[in-house]
Amino acid sequence: MSGSLFSPYRLGGLELPNRIVMAPMTRARSGEDEVPSDLAPAYYAQRAGAGLIVTEAIQIGPGAKGYSRTPGIHTPAQTAAWSAVTDAVHRRGGRIVAQLWHTGRVSHPMFHGGDRPPAPSAILPADTAIWAVGPDGAGGMVPCVEPREMDRAEIAATVARFAAAAANAVAAGFDGVELHAANGYLIEQFLRDGSNRRTDAYGGSVDNRLRFLTEVVEAVTAAIGAERTGVRLSPLITLKGMSDSDPYGLFTRVVERLQALGVARLHFAEDDWDNGTPLPAEWRKAWRERFSGTIIVAGRYTVDRATALLEAGLVDLVAFGRPFIANPDLPERLRHGLPLAEFRADSLFGGGAAGYTDYPAAGSAA
Ligand SMILES: Cc1cc2nc3c(=O)[nH]c(=O)nc-3n(C[C@H](O)[C@H](O)[C@H](O)COP(=O)(O)O)c2cc1C
């Protein structure tokens, strides 16, 4: 049935066999040099039955990091390791885009040579901690510190790094990129008036707060093409100190801007872990009317909730995050109504194959 989760979809030059996206998920198994683990090709290839895979968030440059053992795509060794991932996914018949991030103030001096992390404004996000591996090798949460305000030169350099990382992603064989403008990281810190108190051209009015995202998108689309560029947004999250005096007004302008810039995909994260709420129906309609590209949603979706939005024509693709961790063949399980396995929470971040590449497909479980 057209509009069903299991119907094909044409995304630019890509033919997706279903409407199921694997949501981006940090799994913290990279080396200290930010080179993805040599288990990453198998992990992603096991999940190649998704219509589209969005990778875990990937650092765009030095100083973009906020958590231990997360990967980058700004050195030749990192880019080469990602080539092995895209190759493995493509050989299994899948499609994969790279999620690119800079974590901004959600970071720690340990990733900045002892300096404070950069942010639009020097505002400490309340109750925010990062996951870090200590000297004893054990992972745990570490509170963030007050960041320092980025100057204009650093903003320009960061924009250029997003474009260079996008170019590296395409060189590594990715089918496109997703810019991480959600979940409280650097781009969203610029967008919201709770985290951006700048008085220069990058703060104040909505247009000014949109300037950083706009410049990043312009630079990335110039480097790799708008048809390969998507953006992830999280209009209703409050985690990591995210707040805004008018989220609907702000994100409506964001959607209008991204339409004007011709980006191919908008991905709304309605829920990050257990923070966030589904978008109100009127917001979905208003943004659908303003954006002609592909709309993806994520956040505790089920087949029924996904199908209702697809059939209403409000979204094109639906992303699943946590269910993909323990169910590498999630699309097949959803299609046939097979039981879903539960993931082991203690192996989400860090470690090796256990809880990463050792979850079997349903057919091979016995
Ligand atoms: C272990 C884990 C890691 C995540 N890492 C990222 C990430 O790197 N980038 C991102 O945009 N969202 C990240 N998310 C959020 C997911 O993409 C998704 O929006 C969220 O899990 C809600 O979808 P679900 O209810 O289907 O899991 C992460 C979620 C989990 C559970």
The ligand as an SDF file (V2000), in Angstrom:
LIG
                    3D

 31 33  0  0  0  0  0  0  0  0999 V2000
   22.1760    5.1790   22.4560 C   0  0  0  0  0  0  0  0  0  0  0  0
   21.6130    6.3960   21.7550 C   0  0  0  0  0  0  0  0  0  0  0  0
   22.4740    7.2620   21.1130 C   0  0  0  0  0  0  0  0  0  0  0  0
   21.9730    8.3620   20.4100 C   0  0  0  0  0  0  0  0  0  0  0  0
   22.8390    9.1600   19.6980 N   0  0  0  0  0  0  0  0  0  0  0  0
   22.3510   10.1210   18.8810 C   0  0  0  0  0  0  0  0  0  0  0  0
   23.2100   10.8120   17.9900 C   0  0  0  0  0  0  0  0  0  0  0  0
   24.4290   10.5500   17.8900 O   0  0  0  0  0  0  0  0  0  0  0  0
   22.6600   11.7820   17.1990 N   0  0  0  0  0  0  0  0  0  0  0  0
   21.3140   12.0840   17.2670 C   0  0  0  0  0  0  0  0  0  0  0  0
   20.8610   12.9800   16.5450 O   0  0  0  0  0  0  0  0  0  0  0  0
   20.4750   11.4270   18.0890 N   0  0  0  0  0  0  0  0  0  0  0  0
   20.9540   10.4400   18.8690 C   0  0  0  0  0  0  0  0  0  0  0  0
   20.0790    9.7040   19.6410 N   0  0  0  0  0  0  0  0  0  0  0  0
   18.6230    9.9410   19.5350 C   0  0  0  0  0  0  0  0  0  0  0  0
   17.9950    8.9920   18.4980 C   0  0  0  0  0  0  0  0  0  0  0  0
   18.4260    9.3130   17.1860 O   0  0  0  0  0  0  0  0  0  0  0  0
   16.4440    9.0370   18.5110 C   0  0  0  0  0  0  0  0  0  0  0  0
   16.0210   10.3340   18.1630 O   0  0  0  0  0  0  0  0  0  0  0  0
   15.8810    8.6600   19.8750 C   0  0  0  0  0  0  0  0  0  0  0  0
   16.4880    7.4690   20.3580 O   0  0  0  0  0  0  0  0  0  0  0  0
   14.3700    8.4600   19.8100 C   0  0  0  0  0  0  0  0  0  0  0  0
   14.0300    7.4130   18.9330 O   0  0  0  0  0  0  0  0  0  0  0  0
   13.5910    5.9510   19.5230 P   0  0  0  0  0  0  0  0  0  0  0  0
   12.5150    6.2180   20.5230 O   0  0  0  0  0  0  0  0  0  0  0  0
   13.1310    5.2040   18.3180 O   0  0  0  0  0  0  0  0  0  0  0  0
   14.8190    5.3720   20.1640 O   0  0  0  0  0  0  0  0  0  0  0  0
   20.5750    8.6250   20.3900 C   0  0  0  0  0  0  0  0  0  0  0  0
   19.7250    7.7640   21.0710 C   0  0  0  0  0  0  0  0  0  0  0  0
   20.2100    6.6520   21.7350 C   0  0  0  0  0  0  0  0  0  0  0  0
   19.2440    5.7130   22.4010 C   0  0  0  0  0  0  0  0  0  0  0  0
  1  2  1  0
  2  3  1  0
  2 30  2  0
  3  4  2  0
  4  5  1  0
  4 28  1  0
  5  6  2  0
  6  7  1  0
  6 13  1  0
  7  8  2  0
  7  9  1  0
  9 10  1  0
 10 11  2  0
 10 12  1  0
 12 13  2  0
 13 14  1  0
 14 15  1  0
 14 28  1  0
 15 16  1  0
 16 17  1  0
 16 18  1  0
 18 19  1  0
 18 20  1  0
 20 21  1  0
 20 22  1  0
 22 23  1  0
 23 24  1  0
 24 25  2  0
 24 26  1  0
 24 27  1  0
 28 29  2  0
 29 30  1  0
 30 31  1  0
M  END
$$$$
